Amino acid sequence: MDAKQARELVKSEWDTLVGLTVDLVRAPTENRIPHGDEVRGQKVLADFFAGCAVEIDSFRPDQVPGITDHPDWWRGRDYTDRPNLVVTRRATSPGGRALVFNGHMDTVTRAPLPWQSGDPFSGKVRDGKLFGRGSYDMKAGVAACAMVIKIIAEQGIETGGDILLQSVVDEENAGANGTLAAILRGHVGALAIIPEPTNLKVCPQTRGGQVFELIAEGAGGVAYGGETIRNPISTLAEAIGLLGRYEADINARPHPGLFAAERHPRDLVFSKLMAGDSPGGNIGIPVEARAEFFIQTLPGMTEAELHGELQAALAPVLSNTTAPLRLEPTSRYLSGADTSPENAGVVALREALEAVTGETQSATGATFGGDGYLFNKWTSTPSVHLGPRGGNAHGPDEFVDLESLEILAAALLLHAVNWSS
């Protein structure tokens, strides 16, 4: 297959591709830890393949044999009515290479509100953009992969290897159990492509990271009797200042791999700050103050190394026994995905994108972390990310750029047919 054929096939199914993306966005699939609503989107996807010559495997992550004893299983999630869905188009002339598309059906919640573009699940199309929670991260990417498989099946295009789509649950908020379950169930191949929103950049390496909570303790009350009461808000403020200096320090260091030229590849983002009574409550020093933050890491860094960095950065407050402060991880550790940019599958994907766009492409490091590291860690399947352009992921007025969705689908189709043969 050549680029012209791939683009023409995608154009012929353009309304179908946009329609599927709209339908997925209009099916809210919010990840509300420990629960989630992914079943709505999985039903849309299953219906999309009705009557198509594919196999569908639907299963709960926690029912894969042995998974709950696996070292990368993250406990505390409820998978009631949260099935993974794996779609497989079998090879027509076996002997080639299997290709895995991996995408997550869950989204973050509709917050923060309000949305200026309308309802968060409207799927509204305006000025070449499709709006809605999950449109960019990452239902458009899932839809593109689904369209590729359906085109191959309905057009009777020969492939030498199986083409799979893992539509997994519970990726957001450092979930990863859904992808782990798909891997342990045997849905692997010679290459895994993850259409997370990379703005049409080929990303064989990603950041990693972990979520932490800072908990400062105090006695509470007011010092009307002349007693000394340590305010936990002051302790927390000191800790936040130390972490700000730590962020500046780690970004001034040399960085590995595809992140070597980046000036600030490791973000430290505070997401929650809590202290005191609810609005209208008592005046006084609170008994506790909390802050939640996410810190990014780069490929090759271990969880122990990250914890050592943070302990050293916070040493002045962690060692203060009169103002106790605790640092606790509240998510799994996400390693950075680390595939060589010279891997044959990565090079072939980059060349497919070049053929479709007519522009030279180079591999780069992704600005986010995700499930890709699980392929590197537990299988011989290298992973690479390539997804559409868009904006406002995890924020109000999230959108995907539709022109980039067409380019993505054509590049994935071209790569899937040629790579698997």
Secondary structure as the mmCIF struct_conf table of DSSP 4:
data_model
#
loop_
_struct_conf.conf_type_id
_struct_conf.id
_struct_conf.beg_label_comp_id
_struct_conf.beg_label_asym_id
_struct_conf.beg_label_seq_id
_struct_conf.end_label_comp_id
_struct_conf.end_label_asym_id
_struct_conf.end_label_seq_id
HELX_RH_AL_P HELX_RH_AL_P1 ALA A 3 SER A 12
TURN_TY1_P TURN_TY1_P1 GLU A 13 GLU A 13
HELX_RH_AL_P HELX_RH_AL_P2 TRP A 14 VAL A 25
TURN_TY1_P TURN_TY1_P2 ARG A 26 ARG A 26
BEND BEND1 ALA A 27 ALA A 27
STRN STRN1 GLU A 30 GLU A 30
STRN STRN2 ASN A 31 ARG A 32
TURN_TY1_P TURN_TY1_P3 ILE A 33 PRO A 34
STRN STRN3 HIS A 35 GLY A 36
TURN_TY1_P TURN_TY1_P4 GLU A 38 GLU A 38
HELX_RH_AL_P HELX_RH_AL_P3 VAL A 39 PHE A 48
TURN_TY1_P TURN_TY1_P5 PHE A 49 GLY A 51
BEND BEND2 CYS A 52 ALA A 53
STRN STRN4 GLU A 55 PHE A 59
HELX_RH_3T_P HELX_RH_3T_P1 PRO A 61 GLN A 63
BEND BEND3 VAL A 64 VAL A 64
TURN_TY1_P TURN_TY1_P6 PRO A 65 GLY A 66
HELX_RH_3T_P HELX_RH_3T_P2 ILE A 67 ASP A 69
BEND BEND4 HIS A 70 HIS A 70
TURN_TY1_P TURN_TY1_P7 PRO A 71 ASP A 72
HELX_LH_PP_P HELX_LH_PP_P1 TRP A 73 ARG A 75
BEND BEND5 GLY A 76 GLY A 76
TURN_TY1_P TURN_TY1_P8 THR A 80 ASP A 81
STRN STRN5 ASN A 84 ARG A 89
BEND BEND6 THR A 92 SER A 93
BEND BEND7 GLY A 95 GLY A 96
STRN STRN6 LEU A 99 HIS A 104
STRN STRN7 THR A 107 THR A 107
BEND BEND8 ARG A 110 ARG A 110
BEND BEND9 PRO A 112 PRO A 112
TURN_TY1_P TURN_TY1_P9 GLN A 116 SER A 117
BEND BEND10 GLY A 118 GLY A 118
TURN_TY1_P TURN_TY1_P10 PRO A 120 PHE A 121
STRN STRN8 VAL A 125 ARG A 126
TURN_TY1_P TURN_TY1_P11 ASP A 127 GLY A 128
STRN STRN9 LYS A 129 PHE A 131
BEND BEND11 GLY A 132 GLY A 132
TURN_TY1_P TURN_TY1_P12 ARG A 133 GLY A 134
HELX_RH_PI_P HELX_RH_PI_P1 SER A 135 LYS A 139
HELX_RH_AL_P HELX_RH_AL_P4 ALA A 140 GLU A 154
TURN_TY1_P TURN_TY1_P13 GLN A 155 GLY A 156
BEND BEND12 GLY A 160 GLY A 161
STRN STRN10 ILE A 163 VAL A 168
BEND BEND13 VAL A 169 VAL A 169
TURN_TY1_P TURN_TY1_P14 GLU A 172 ALA A 174
HELX_RH_AL_P HELX_RH_AL_P5 ASN A 177 LEU A 184
TURN_TY1_P TURN_TY1_P15 ARG A 185 GLY A 186
BEND BEND14 ALA A 190 ALA A 190
STRN STRN11 LEU A 191 ILE A 194
BEND BEND15 ASN A 199 LEU A 200
STRN STRN12 VAL A 202 GLN A 205
STRN STRN13 GLY A 208 GLU A 217
STRN STRN14 GLY A 221 GLY A 221
TURN_TY1_P TURN_TY1_P16 TYR A 224 GLY A 225
BEND BEND16 GLY A 226 GLY A 226
HELX_RH_AL_P HELX_RH_AL_P6 PRO A 232 ASN A 251
TURN_TY1_P TURN_TY1_P17 ALA A 252 ALA A 252
BEND BEND17 ARG A 253 ARG A 253
HELX_RH_3T_P HELX_RH_3T_P3 GLY A 257 PHE A 259
TURN_TY1_P TURN_TY1_P18 ALA A 260 ALA A 261
BEND BEND18 ARG A 263 ARG A 263
STRN STRN15 LEU A 268 ALA A 275
BEND BEND19 GLY A 276 SER A 278
TURN_TY1_P TURN_TY1_P19 PRO A 279 GLY A 280
BEND BEND20 GLY A 284 GLY A 284
STRN STRN16 ILE A 285 ILE A 285
BEND BEND21 VAL A 287 VAL A 287
STRN STRN17 GLU A 288 THR A 297
TURN_TY1_P TURN_TY1_P20 PRO A 299 GLY A 300
HELX_RH_AL_P HELX_RH_AL_P7 GLU A 303 ALA A 313
TURN_TY1_P TURN_TY1_P21 LEU A 314 LEU A 314
HELX_RH_AL_P HELX_RH_AL_P8 ALA A 315 LEU A 318
TURN_TY1_P TURN_TY1_P22 SER A 319 SER A 319
TURN_TY1_P TURN_TY1_P23 THR A 321 THR A 322
BEND BEND22 ALA A 323 ALA A 323
STRN STRN18 LEU A 325 PRO A 329
BEND BEND23 SER A 331 SER A 331
STRN STRN19 LEU A 334 LEU A 334
HELX_LH_PP_P HELX_LH_PP_P2 SER A 335 ALA A 337
STRN STRN20 ASP A 338 ASP A 338
TURN_TY1_P TURN_TY1_P24 PRO A 341 GLU A 342
HELX_RH_AL_P HELX_RH_AL_P9 ALA A 344 THR A 357
BEND BEND24 GLY A 358 GLU A 359
STRN STRN21 ALA A 363 GLY A 365
BEND BEND25 THR A 367 PHE A 368
TURN_TY1_P TURN_TY1_P25 ASP A 371 ASP A 371
HELX_RH_AL_P HELX_RH_AL_P10 GLY A 372 TRP A 378
BEND BEND26 THR A 379 SER A 380
STRN STRN22 SER A 383 HIS A 385
STRN STRN23 GLY A 390 GLY A 391
TURN_TY1_P TURN_TY1_P26 ALA A 393 HIS A 394
BEND BEND27 GLY A 395 GLY A 395
TURN_TY1_P TURN_TY1_P27 PRO A 396 ASP A 397
STRN STRN24 PHE A 399 ASP A 401
HELX_RH_AL_P HELX_RH_AL_P11 LEU A 402 SER A 420
#
